[in-house]
Amino acid sequence: MTKTVTVPLFIIEEHHEAFFIWNYGYFNGIINPVGNTLLHVDSHADMESGWLNSSIDELADDLKEIYTYVYQEFGIASFIIPAIYRGIVNNYTFLSRYDDYSDNKKNKYVASYKSEGKLLKTGEVNNLLRLQLQSAKNQWGKYQFYSYQEIGLGSKFTASQPLILDIDLDYFSCDNALTSVEKKIEITEAAYCDFINNKYHPFRIMPVAALTAKKGAGGYYLHYIEWQELPNQKKVSLSLINKRINKFIDFLEQNNIQPILIDVCRSRLSGYTPIDQWKYIENRLIQGLGKLYNLNISRISEFDNVYGGNPTNGSNRTRSDKIKI
């Protein structure tokens, strides 16, 4: 595969930041504002659809607002469904590490409860779905259709649309839980006593026993606990990391995959990529990608002064203003 054009590569810390990067991409004519293929390279599908406090339908096409919205509304696994709902992505492919795995492409939808743009659900298209969605009695109003597919590294893959290559470093070695991060927030003594003494405290009767209050050095803290069926079983050796990266680069080359935008998520702060391996994985991955593409590398921290503070670029381009064919 011959390196011909320069491909922008954006390094992000946590995966929901990709939503901002994709919007930045269409604002700058890199990707289509609507109708892109997403090749999602990750240990997790990241297809959760949670509740949004602020309607995504009211989110303006303004990068400063989008930047703020990402951190206020999305979790690290709930950013793709909103991107599909907004139309940025309409073909989703999840790349498995298993060579022979290949699932049939499915036609799916994302719909908004009461057209409010706050609660989104996804499901598979059936013969009656279109009539159900268009029914006056249907509570799920605005919707988008998309294709969903899972493939393995031994699969053949092509994209007829602009391709976003979306990579999480935990694909190559993964703790599979927030095991390396101390997850606590300081609370008042009164809040601590209320949690301890009230057996019906809302946080204590949650369906999942994920929270507990403890007294520690210098204060009182609310701790988050993530249950694991197999703790730390997915962290692998450097030699296996090398094999996985080489196999992935081979997959890109053999399928002549030509992305127009690449984002690489570290997942080190959340703990999904082992803290003692993320830098090695990142360096090896970029080295491998650099053999295939001319990379122009940027980092999410470079956008903070522009979009995270008071300055704004004043841009308010709409999705119909520029379509890159």
C-alpha positions in Angstrom: 0.0 0.0 0.0 1.5 3.3 -1.1 1.4 6.3 1.1 -0.3 9.1 -0.9 -2.1 11.6 1.2 -1.6 12.9 4.7 -4.1 11.5 7.3 -4.8 13.5 10.4 -4.4 11.4 13.6 -5.9 12.7 16.9 -4.7 11.3 20.2 -7.4 11.5 22.9 -7.4 10.4 26.5 -10.9 8.9 26.9 -13.1 7.6 24.2 -16.1 10.0 24.4 -13.7 12.8 23.2 -13.9 11.1 19.8 -17.3 12.7 19.4 -15.7 16.2 19.5 -12.9 15.1 17.1 -15.4 13.8 14.5 -17.3 17.1 14.7 -14.0 18.9 14.4 -13.3 16.8 11.3 -16.5 17.8 9.5 -16.1 21.5 10.5 -12.7 21.4 8.8 -13.7 19.4 5.7 -11.9 16.2 6.6 -15.0 14.0 6.9 -18.6 14.2 5.8 -20.9 16.1 8.2 -23.2 13.1 7.6 -22.7 9.6 6.2 -19.4 8.2 7.3 -18.2 4.6 8.0 -16.8 4.0 11.5 -14.3 1.2 12.0 -14.2 0.7 15.7 -11.1 -1.1 17.0 -11.6 -1.7 20.7 -12.0 -4.3 23.4 -15.6 -3.0 23.8 -18.3 -2.1 21.4 -19.1 1.2 23.2 -22.7 1.1 21.9 -24.4 2.1 25.2 -27.3 4.6 24.9 -27.7 6.4 28.2 -29.9 9.3 29.3 -28.8 12.8 28.4 -29.6 15.7 30.7 -29.5 18.2 27.8 -31.2 17.4 24.5 -28.7 16.5 21.7 -31.2 17.9 19.3 -30.6 21.4 20.8 -26.8 21.0 20.5 -25.7 23.7 18.0 -23.2 23.1 15.3 -20.6 25.1 17.3 -17.4 23.4 18.3 -17.1 25.2 21.6 -20.6 24.0 22.6 -19.9 20.5 21.3 -16.6 20.4 23.3 -18.5 21.3 26.5 -21.3 18.9 25.8 -19.0 15.9 25.4 -17.7 16.2 29.0 -21.0 17.0 30.5 -23.2 14.4 28.8 -21.2 11.4 27.6 -19.6 8.5 29.3 -16.8 6.5 27.7 -19.1 4.0 26.1 -22.1 6.2 25.2 -20.8 8.5 22.5 -21.3 6.4 19.3 -25.1 6.1 19.5 -25.4 9.9 19.7 -23.0 10.3 16.7 -25.2 7.9 14.7 -28.4 9.7 15.8 -26.8 13.0 14.6 -26.0 11.3 11.3 -22.2 11.6 11.5 -21.9 7.8 11.3 -24.3 5.6 9.4 -22.2 2.5 9.0 -20.6 0.9 12.1 -18.1 -2.0 12.0 -16.7 -3.4 15.2 -13.3 -5.2 14.7 -12.9 -8.3 16.9 -9.4 -9.7 17.6 -10.6 -13.2 16.5 -9.4 -14.0 13.0 -12.3 -16.1 11.8 -15.1 -14.1 13.3 -17.5 -12.4 10.8 -21.1 -11.6 11.4 -23.7 -10.5 8.8 -24.4 -6.9 8.4 -27.5 -5.8 10.3 -29.8 -2.9 9.6 -30.5 -1.0 12.8 -32.0 2.2 14.0 -31.6 4.8 16.7 -34.7 6.6 18.0 -35.4 9.4 20.4 -38.1 9.1 23.1 -40.9 11.6 22.4 -38.5 13.3 20.0 -36.8 15.0 22.9 -33.2 14.0 22.0 -32.5 12.9 25.6 -33.3 9.2 25.8 -32.0 7.2 22.8 -32.6 3.5 22.0 -31.3 1.3 19.3 -32.7 -1.9 17.8 -32.8 -4.1 14.7 -34.9 -3.1 11.8 -37.8 -5.5 11.0 -40.6 -5.5 8.4 -43.0 -3.6 10.6 -40.5 -1.1 12.2 -40.9 1.7 9.7 -44.6 1.7 10.2 -44.2 1.5 14.0 -41.8 4.5 13.9 -44.2 6.5 11.8 -47.2 5.6 13.8 -49.0 8.5 15.6 -49.0 6.3 18.8 -45.3 5.6 18.7 -43.5 7.4 21.5 -40.1 7.1 19.8 -40.0 10.0 17.4 -36.9 11.2 15.6 -34.8 8.3 14.3 -31.8 7.4 12.1 -31.1 4.1 10.3 -27.6 2.6 10.2 -25.8 -0.6 9.5 -24.0 -2.7 12.2 -21.4 -5.4 11.6 -18.8 -7.3 13.6 -15.8 -8.7 11.8 -12.5 -10.4 12.7 -8.9 -9.7 11.6 -9.3 -12.5 9.0 -12.2 -10.8 7.4 -12.3 -8.8 4.2 -13.3 -5.2 4.7 -14.1 -2.4 2.3 -15.8 1.0 2.8 -17.6 2.9 0.0 -17.8 6.0 2.2 -15.3 8.2 4.0 -13.8 6.0 6.7 -13.0 7.0 10.3 -10.5 4.6 11.9 -11.3 4.7 15.7 -8.8 2.9 17.8 -8.6 2.2 21.6 -5.3 1.1 23.0 -7.0 -1.4 25.2 -7.6 -3.5 22.0 -4.0 -4.6 22.4 -4.0 -5.1 26.2 -6.9 -4.5 28.6 -7.5 -4.6 32.3 -11.2 -4.7 31.4 -12.1 -2.6 34.5 -11.2 0.5 36.4 -8.8 -1.5 38.5 -5.8 0.8 38.3 -7.7 3.9 39.3 -8.7 5.0 42.8 -12.3 6.0 42.4 -13.4 8.3 45.2 -14.9 11.7 45.8 -14.7 13.7 49.0 -18.0 14.3 50.8 -19.0 16.1 54.0 -19.2 14.4 57.4 -23.0 14.9 57.3 -23.3 13.2 54.0 -21.1 10.3 55.2 -23.2 9.8 58.3 -26.4 9.9 56.3 -25.0 7.2 54.0 -23.9 5.0 56.9 -26.9 5.4 59.1 -29.7 5.4 56.6 -30.4 1.9 55.4 -32.7 3.2 52.7 -30.2 5.8 51.4 -30.8 6.0 47.6 -27.2 5.2 46.8 -27.2 2.2 49.1 -30.2 0.6 47.5 -29.0 0.9 43.9 -29.4 -2.3 41.8 -25.6 -2.7 41.6 -23.6 -2.5 44.8 -21.2 0.0 43.4 -20.9 2.7 46.1 -19.7 2.8 49.6 -18.8 5.6 52.0 -15.5 5.5 54.0 -13.7 7.6 56.5 -10.1 8.2 55.4 -7.1 10.4 56.0 -8.2 14.0 56.1 -11.9 13.4 55.3 -14.9 11.4 54.2 -15.1 9.8 50.8 -17.7 8.1 48.5 -16.0 5.2 46.7 -17.0 3.5 43.5 -16.4 -0.2 43.2 -16.6 -2.1 39.9 -17.2 -5.8 40.2 -15.2 -8.1 38.0 -15.9 -11.7 37.1 -12.2 -12.2 36.0 -10.0 -9.5 37.5 -7.1 -8.4 35.4 -7.2 -11.4 33.1 -6.9 -9.5 29.9 -3.6 -7.7 30.5 -1.0 -9.4 28.2 2.7 -9.5 27.7 4.7 -7.0 25.5 5.4 -9.8 23.1 1.7 -10.5 22.6 1.0 -6.8 22.3 3.6 -6.7 19.4 1.9 -9.6 17.7 -1.5 -8.0 18.0 -0.3 -4.7 16.6 1.5 -6.4 13.7 -1.7 -8.4 12.9 -3.8 -5.2 13.0 -1.4 -3.3 10.7 -1.4 -6.3 8.3 -5.2 -6.2 8.4 -5.2 -2.5 7.3 -2.6 -3.2 4.6 -4.2 -6.3 3.2 -7.6 -4.7 2.9 -6.1 -1.4 1.5 -7.9 0.6 4.2 -7.6 4.3 3.6 -9.0 6.3 6.5 -9.5 10.0 6.1 -9.4 10.5 9.9 -7.8 8.4 12.7 -8.4 8.8 16.4 -6.4 6.9 19.0 -7.8 6.7 22.5 -5.4 6.0 25.4 -7.9 4.9 28.0 -5.2 5.1 30.6 -6.9 7.4 33.1 -10.0 5.2 33.3 -7.7 2.2 33.7 -8.8 0.1 30.8 -5.4 0.3 29.2 -2.8 -0.8 31.8 -1.0 2.2 33.1 2.4 0.6 32.7 1.8 -0.4 29.1 -0.2 2.5 27.4 2.9 4.4 26.3 4.6 1.4 24.8 1.4 0.4 22.9 0.9 4.0 21.6 4.4 4.3 20.3 4.3 0.9 18.6 0.9 1.5 17.1 1.8 4.9 15.7 5.0 3.4 14.4 3.0 0.8 12.6 0.4 3.3 11.2 3.3 5.5 10.1 4.4 2.7 7.7 1.0 2.9 5.9 0.0 6.5 6.1 1.6 10.0 6.2 0.4 11.0 9.7 -0.3 14.5 10.9 -0.6 14.0 14.7 -2.6 16.3 17.1 -3.6 15.8 20.8 -6.9 16.6 22.5 -5.0 18.9 25.0 -4.3 21.2 22.1 -8.0 22.0 21.8 -8.6 23.0 25.4 -7.5 26.6 25.2 -9.6 27.2 22.1 -12.8 25.3 22.9 -12.6 24.6 26.6 -12.2 28.2 27.8 -13.6 31.5 26.8 -12.1 31.9 23.3 -14.3 30.6 20.4 -13.7 30.3 16.7 -17.1 31.8 16.0 -17.9 29.0 13.6 -21.5 27.8 13.3 -21.4 25.7 10.1 -24.4 23.5 9.6 -24.2 19.9 8.4 -25.6 20.8 5.0 -23.0 23.5 4.3 -20.2 21.2 3.2 -20.3 17.6 2.0 -17.0 16.1 1.2 -17.4 13.5 -1.5 
